[in-house]
């Protein structure tokens, strides 16, 4: 297994060579500033860069590891989605499940935008300055706090579930609302397990253990697919609940086992974790609230889309969900894979205050990913009906359903280039711990989403909701680019001024 996938990078002095951690950064600066010979081919330039840059090589390996494993997970997820389409088609029961599942994924991403989002930059800084044992103690204590927040969310869903479903699914008839409420409560184990994997996955990424974090999400779609295969064709939609809960539990247990092997699980160390609060927890908690609020605002966009789609023709929520699944395949292989692989490197660069290297990492990553993604968007727009037909048209999924999903897919695919750019730049913003800017951006995007949804759905139906999402990501890109260019320039000038001052 490669270093990026199997071992943490030497952020601290190497015991075997006595080489300081800063030498890695020096190697990269030398490698990135060396001018290759004019006659060298592009392949030779890339080979030279990789041979001289330990960090660059690790970033490429990390991205390739995440992308390959994500491709495998998406392949399993495709078979799961095809099986779901064949079993349930575009139906009221699947509408109810999509709403209940969407609420839980929203809650997971919301809470994952609090403590876990604030955890990784603090973890990288603590590990860089104080060592691994202190950093792992921070990981344990933050995980316990995150478990507490998830437990509170479960209580809210059990007590307030009727009001939540009535508000978000007010376009559903009473019987459909009752089914959605039952599914919402039945999926609470998924919320706990999947929510915890957000923190544990960030913990592994902080140690450059990309393979495990990227491979384990395959367990949930695999469990759903197995549940569909093993149950009769006339089994109710609760089959999806059983598979979802079982897969999330397996995902959580595997990450717990891997994390436990990195920690010194002695009674003395565990006792110190229980007795001695890590001071860096204050930094995590101070950063968590703005990230939580931003996640609440921005993460509510899918719920807003589903709630507004519920006001349209029957099956509109499911049609929107199918189009998002197809776009999600490309986004998972590009934006998500790059963001997961690059986030710890962005955090390390910020901890070292290497602004030149940070800009270079961001520029190269966005350029490379967009070079692949933009042609894929063109293909989606051109061949949307054929793609939907190949993926889903079987069983209860009829040709008229293909036409509806293809229309929405064309509009939804326009978001992909802007989503990729926003995702990567937002990771740099998180690494900079720009808490309140994140919240302001999220508020702006949510307001824009609601306004454009209301306008466009009147003329385009559910396709207007998909087009609104693309417009929102254009706005997000503009805000993030402006902020990052200004902030990095300012921080670079501050460091340059500090170096010139006499000691």
N, C-alpha and C positions, 0 to 999 in steps of 0.2 A: 504493500500500500504506500502511496506517495506521502510525502511529508505533509502536504496540505490536508490530506484526508485522514491521516493517522496520528500525527504528532503536533504539538504546539510549536510555533516558531520560537527560536532562542531570543526571547525578549529580554532576558537577564544574562549576566555574565556566564559564559560557557565554562563549565567546570573543567572540561577536558583541555581546552586551549587557552583559557584565561582571556579570551577575546571579549571585550565589552559589547553590550547590546547595541550601542550606537554605531558599531562598525557595519551592521547590516544596512542601516540607512545610508551610510557613506558609500557602500558598494552600489546601492541603487542610484544615488545621485551621480556617481561617476559613470555608471552604465547609461543613464538616461541623457547625460550631457555629452557623451562621446560622439563625435561626428563620424559616421561610417564613410567608407570610401565611396566616391561617386559612382563607381562601376559596380558596387555591390547590389545584388538583387534583393527584392523585398524579402524573400525567404531567408537569405543570408543575414539580413539586418535583424529579422526576428530571432534567428538562431543565436546571433551574437548577444542580443539583449537578454535572452533567456539564460545563456551560459554565464553571463557576468552578473545577473541580478537574482540573488536568492529570493528576495521578496517578490519580484515580478514573476519568477517561476512559480512560486507558491500561489500567487493570485490566479495565474492561468490554470494551474492544476486544480485549485479550489473551485473555480468556475466550471471547468470541464467535469469535475466530479459531481457537483450539484446538478448540472444540466443533464448528465447521463442518467443519474438516478431519478431525477424529476421526470425525464422522458419515460423511464420504466414505470414510475408511479402513474403518469398520465395515461400510459397504455392500459394499465389495469383499470384506471378510472373510466377510460373510454368504454371498455367492455361492460363495466358496471352501469354507465349511463345508457348504453344500448340495451342492456337487459331491463333496466327500469323503464325505458321508452317502450320496449316490446311488451312489458307486463302491464303498465298503467297508462301508456299513451299520453294524451292531453286531457286529464280528467280532474274532477273536483277533489278527489281524494289526494291526488298528487299536488294540486294547488294548496291544500291544507298542510301537507307535509312540507312543501317548499317554504311556506310562510313560517311554520314552527321551526324548521331547521335554520332558516335565515335569521330568525330572532336569536337563536343560540349562537350561531357563528358571529353575529353582530356583537353579542355580549362577550364572546371569547376575544374577538379582535379589539373590542373596546377596552377590556381589562388588560389585554396584552399590550395595549398602547400606553399603559400606566407604568407599573413597576418593571415589567420585562424590558420595555423600551428605554427606561431610565437606567436599567441595570448594566447593560453592556458597556457604555462609555465609562461608568464608574468602576466596573470590574477591570477593564483594560488599564485604566490609570492606576488602580490599586496594585494590580499585578506588576505593572511596570516599575512602581516605586517601592512597594513593600514586600513583594514576593507572593508565591503561589498559595501558601497556607492561609494568609490573610484574605486573599481573593476568594478561595474556596469557602471560607467561613462566611463571607458576604453572600455567596451564592446560596448557601443553606438557609441563612436567615431571610433573605429576600424571597426564597421559595415558600417559606412558611407564611410570610405575609401575603403572598399571592394566593395561597390556598385559602386563607381567611377571606379574601375579597371574593373569590369564586363561591365559597359557601354562602356568603351573604346574597349573591346573585341568585343562587338556587332558591333560597327562602323567598326572595322577591317574586320569582316566577311561580312558585306554588301559591303564594298568598294573592298576588296581584295578577295572576294569569288571565282571569276572565276580563278584566279591564284592558289588559294589553291586547288580547285578541279582538275584543270589541272595537278598540280604537284603530288598530292596524288593519283588521279584516272587516271593516264595517260594510264593505261591498259584498261580503259573503252572506248567504242565507243562514238562518239559525242553525240548521243541521251541520252545515259546513264549518261554522264557527265552533260548535261543540267538538267536532272531530279535531280541529286545529288546537283547541285547548288541551284535549287528551294527549295529543302528540307532543305538545309543548312540555307538559309535565313528564311525560315518559322519556324525554331526551335529556333530562337533567344530569344523568351520569356522564353523558357525552360532554356537557358543559364543563364539569369538573376535570375530567381526564384530558380533554382537548385543550382546555385553558392552561393546565399545568404544563403541557408539552410546549406551549409558547415560551415559557420561561426556561424550561430545560433545554430546548433547542437553542435559545440565545446563549445559554451557558456553554454548550458544546461548541457553538460557532466562535465564542470568545477564545476557545482553545484551539481553533482551526480544525476541529473535528467535523468536517463538513459531511463526510460520508454517512455517518449514523443519523445526523439531523435531517439529511435529505432523503435517506432510504426509508425511514420508519413511517412517513405519511402514507406509504403504500398499503399499510395494514387496514386502514378504515375502508377504502373502496373495495379491497379484497374481501373483507368480512361481509360487506353488503352484497357483493356479487355471489359469495358462497351462500348467503341466506336466501337469495332469490333462486339459486339453482336447487337448493335442498328442500324448498317448500313447494306445495302444489300451486298450479297456475292461478287458482281462484283464491289464494291466500290474501288477506287484507293488507293495506298499506303499512300496518304495524311491523311487517317483515323488515321494512327499511329501518325502523327504529331498533330492532334487535341487532341487525348487522352494524349499524352506526355505533351503538353503545359498546358492542364487543370489540370492534376495531379500535375505537378510541382508548379503551382500557389496555389493550395489547400495546398500542403505541406508547402510552404512558409508562407501562411496566418496563418496556425495553429501554427507554431513556433513563429511567431510574437506575437500572442495573449498570448501564454504562457510566453514569455520573458517579455512582457509588464506588466504582473501581478507581476513580481519579482522586477520591478523598481519602485521607488517612482515618479510616473508621475505627479508631480506638476510643475507649471510654473517656480517656483524658481529653482528646480533641473534641468529641461530641459534647462533653461537659463544658468546655470552653465556648463552644458555639451557643450553648443554652444560657451560660452565665454572663458572657461578655458580649454586649452588643458591639458590632463593628461600627466605628465612627463614620465610615463611608455610607452607612445606611441613611444618615441625615441628608447626604447629597442625593441619594436615590429617591428618598421621599420628597425632598424639595423639588426635584425635577419631575416626579411622577404625576403630580396634580395637573400641571399644564398639559403634559402629554396625555393624561387621562381625559381631560376636557376636550383636547383636540381630537382624540380618538373617538370620543362620544359624538362629536359634531360631524367629523368626516366619515366615521364608520357607520353613521346612521343613513348615509346616502343609499346603500342597497335596500334598507328597510323602507325608506321614503319611496324609492322606485317601485318596490313591491306593493306598498300600500296604495300608490297612485295607479298602478297597473290593475289592482283589484277592482277599481271603479270602471274598468273597460269591459270588453266582452269576456265571456267565460273562457278560461284557459289562458288568459293574457299573462298571468304570473308565471305559468309554466313555460310559455313561449319565450318570455324574457329570460327565464332561467336557462333554457336550452341554448340560446344565443350566447349567453355569458359563459357557458361551459366550453363552447368552441373557442371563443376568444381567450378563455382561461388557459387553454392548452399552449397557445403561443406565449402568453404572458408568463406562464410558469417556466417555460424553457428559456425565456429571455430576461424579463425584468426581475422575476422572483429569484431565479438562479443567480443572476448577477448581484442582486441586492444582498442575498444571504451570504454569498462568497465575499463580497467587498465590504460589508458593514464592519467586520472586525478590523480590516485593514484601514478603513477610514478612521475608526476609533483610535487605532494605534498611531496613525499619522497626526491626528489632533493631539494625542497625549505627548508626542514628540515635538509638536508645533512645526511640523514639516509642511509648510503651506505650498511650496513649489511641488513637492511630491504628491500632495493631496489633489491639487489642480490637475496634474498630469494623469493620476489614476482615474479621476472622474471623467476627464476629456476622452481618454483612450477607451474607457469602458463604454460610455454612451455612444461614441462613434462606431465602435465595433458591433454593438448590439443592434443599433439602428440600421446598419448595413444589411443585416439579416432580416430584421422585422419589417421594414418598409416593403420589400418585394412580397412578403407573405400577406401583408394587408391588401396589396393589389390583387393577389390571387383570391383572397376571401371575397372581395367585392365582385370580382369577375365571375367566379364559379360558386357563389353561395348556394344556389339551389342544388347543384350536384354534390357539394360537400355535405349539406344537411341530409340529402337523400342517402348517400353512402353510409353516413354515421348512424342515422336514426330510423329511416323509413322501413319499418318491419312491424309485424304484429298489429298492435292498436295504433301505431303511429302512421297515419294515412297521408296521401299526397297533398291534401289541403293543409295539413299541419306543416309539411315541408315548405310550402309556399309562404306560410305565415312566419316561420322561423327564419327563412332566408331573407325576407324583407327586413326583419329586425337585425339580422346578422350583418348586413351591409352597413347599417348605421353604427352598430356597436363596434365594428372593426376599426372605425376611424379613430377610436380612442387609443389604439395600441402604441403608436410612436410617442404620444404625449404622456401616456401612462408610464412607459419605460423611463423616460427622462425624469418625470416627477418622482418616481419610486427611488431612483438612484440619488437624486439630489436631496430628497427628504432624509436619506440615511446620513448624508453629510450634515444636514441641519440637526439631526438628533445627536450626532457625534459632537457637534459644537454646543450641544445643550441649549439651543436657542428656543427655550420653552414657550415664551409668549408669542413669538413669531409663528410658531407652529399652530398655536391656537387661533390667531388672527387669520391665517391662511385657511384653516379648516372652516371657520365661520363664513368666510367669503365664499368658499366652494359650496358649502351646504346651501347658503342663500341663493347662489347662482343655480344650483341643481333644482331647487324647488321652483324657481321662477321659470327656467327654461322648460322643465317638465310640464308645468301648467300651460305654457304657451304652445309647445310643439305637439303635445298629445292631443290637442284639439284638432289639429290638422293631419297628423300622421299616425295617431293611435299609439300603440305600444312602441312602434319604431321611433316615435318622437322622444320617448323616454331614453332610448339607447343613444340617439343623437345628442340629447342634452348632456349625457355623461361625457361624450367626446369634447363638447364645448367646455365643460367644467375642467377637464384636464389641460386644455389649452390655457385657461386662466391660471391654473395651478403652476404650470411650467413658467409662465411669464413672471409670476411672483417669486418663485424659487430662484430662477436665474438672476433676477435683479438683486435679491437679498444676498445670495452667495458671492457674487462678484464684488459687491460692496464690502461685505464682512471680511472676506479673505484678504482683500486689498488693505483694509484697515488693520487687521491683525499682523500682516506682513510688515507694514510700516512701523507698528508699535515694536515689534521684535528688532527691526533694523535700528530703530532709535535707541533701544535698550543696549544693543551691542556696541554702539558708538560711545555711549556714556562711559566715563572712567569708572573703574571698579572702586 
